[in-house]
């Protein structure tokens, strides 16, 4: 019984398939000076993007998950189209349509993690667009999850008596200090301090700024 390619993908909690493209060949970098070209028949590979990973599945005989790259490890990616001369006296040419994925910390001269070869420029362009979209979605969902965890922490700390902005202003006033403007930790913009509540929002980038974080920065001066 032949397996479907979906049978070899085990999606993680919250993971979903966003894009798939067949007829892809993988040139995988395995170490200094060593590349592995697989499969040799470019019609035997399937490139899949989820909201969390880049997956390559070989489809020759039975499908097999050959490579996975978490989005958290992707530093940059670069599409490219170029030609090489082939045949006797270079009378023929071979067009390469590739999408190179480079790891975080990559520098000029380093090898990419993987190079995906496409049959057509349209498929390369679509894959590039979809990968960019998936990485943007990944970063957005990661930030939302971080903000959610931060809100839970703020609620918990608030339940045990951590200050809001009105309490913070009162505590600073007792020390002869006045806090009117704070700096956004994300874009470094100047944000007016609200008189009440435990949350301020940067008007430039939309970042949530919590009173407990400001309190943590000043608690040494406040003797807390």
N, C-alpha and C positions, 0 to 999 in steps of 0.2 A: 504494500500500500504506500503510495507516494504521499508524503507530508505536504501541507501547505506552508508557505514561508511564515505565515503568522503563527504556526505551531512551534516555531523555534525562538520566538520572541516572548520573553516573560516580562510583561510590563510591570513597572514598579507602582506603588500607590500614587495616584494622581497623575500618572504618565499616560499620554495618548499619542497616537500616530498622527502626524501632521502632513507628511509628504512621502512619496515613494517614487523611485525612478529606476526602470530596468535598463538593460544594455549598458551597464557600467563596469569598467575594469578598475581594480584597485592595485595601485603601486604602493606598497607599504614599507616604510622605513623601519628596519629592525635594529639598527645600531650603526656605529661608525663604519662607513664604507660598504654597508650591506643593505641592499634593497631586496624585497621579495615581490615578484610580479605574479599576482594570482587573482582570478583565474586567467589562463592564457587566452581563452575564448571570451571576448568582451561581452558576449550576449548572455553569459552565465552568472552575472552579478546583479544584485538589487541593492540600491542605496535607499535607506529609510531614515527620515528625520522624525524624532518625537520632540515633545516639549522639554525633554531632559537629556537626550543622547543622540549621537550620530551612529547609525548601525549599518554594517555591510553584510549582506547575506549571499553566500554562494548558492546558486541554484542548479549546479550540475549534479546529476543523479538525484540525491536528496538534499533539500535545503539545509544549510548550516550557518549559524551565526559566526562569522569569521572575525569581525572587528566591531568594537564598540568604543566610542569616545564620549565621555560625559561632557556636557556643555561647559561645566565648571573648569575643564582642562583646556578649552579652546581659547587661544590667545588672539588669533586672527585667521582669516581665510582669504584666499586670493584666486579669482578665476583668471584663466589665460588661454589664448589661442596662438599657436605658433606652428611652424613647419620645419621638417627636416628633409634633407635630400636622401633618396634611396636609389637602389638599382645601380647598374654599371654607369660610371661617369656622372652619377648624380642626375640622371635624366628624369627621374620621377621624384615626387614629393609626397610626404605623409603629413597630414594635418593633425595636430594634437589639440584636444579641447579638454582642459583639466581644471579641476578645482582643488587647490592645495590647502590643507588644513594645518596650521602651525600651532604648537603648544604655547602656553603662557611662559614668558621668560625667553621667547625666541629672539635671536639676534641675527643680523645679516651674516650669512655664511653657514648658519645652522641648517640642518635638513628638516623638512616638514614631517609631521607625524604620518600623514598619508596624502596621496595624490589620487584623485578619482578622475578617470578618463571617460569622456562622453562621446557618443556617436555624432551628435548634432550640436550646433551652437545654441539652438533653441532650448534643448534640454539642459545645457550648461547654464544658460541665463536663468531658466526657471529654478533650477536647483540652487543657484546663488541667491536668488531672491527669497526663496523659501527658507534657506539656512539663516539668512539675515533676520527674517521674521521670527524664526524659532529661537534664535539667540536673544533677540529683544524680548520675546515672551518669557523666556527663562529668567532673564534679569529682572523683569517686572514681577514675576511670580515670587522670585527669591526675595525681592524687596518687600512685597506684600506680606510674605510669611514672616520676615524679620519684624515688620511693623506690628503684625498681629501678636507675635511673641512679646514685643516691647509693651504693647497695650495691656497684655495679661500681667506682665511684671509690674506695670504702673498701678493697675487695679489692686494687685496683691500688696504692694508697698503702701498704697494709699489706705488700704484697710487696716494697716498697722500704724497709721499716724504720720505718714510722710506728707510733706506740705504741698499746697497748691500755690498759685502765684500770689494770692492775697496774703497767705501766711508767710510766704517768702519775703514779701515787701515789708511786712510787720517785723519780722526777725531782723532784716537788714536795717530797718529804721532804728531799732533799739541799739544798733552798733554805729549809728550815725552815717549809714550808707544808703544811697539811693540808686536803685536799678531801674533804668528807663528803657534801655536798648540792649539787646543781646545779639550775638553773632550766630547766624545759621551754620551748623556744623557741616552742612552739605555743600552750599554754594558760597558761604562766607558773607552773605548779604546781611544788612542790618535790619533787625526785626524789633518792632515796638513790643514792650512787655505788657501783656494784658493785666487788667486789675484783678480779675477773678478767673477761676478755672485752673485746671492742671495741664492745659495744652495750648500752645501757640502754634500758628502755621505760618511758614515763610511765604511772603507774598511774591517771591521771585521764583522759587523752585517747587513750592508746595510741601516741603518737608515738615513733618510734625516735630515740634520741639516741646519736650515735657518739663514741667516744673521740677520734677525730682532730679533731672539731669543738671539743671542749673543749680539746684540746692547742693548736689554732690560737688560741684566746682567751688562753691563758696563756703562749704560747711567748716573748712578750716578757719576762715575768718569769723564765722559765726560761733565758733566754739561748740559745734554740734558733734 
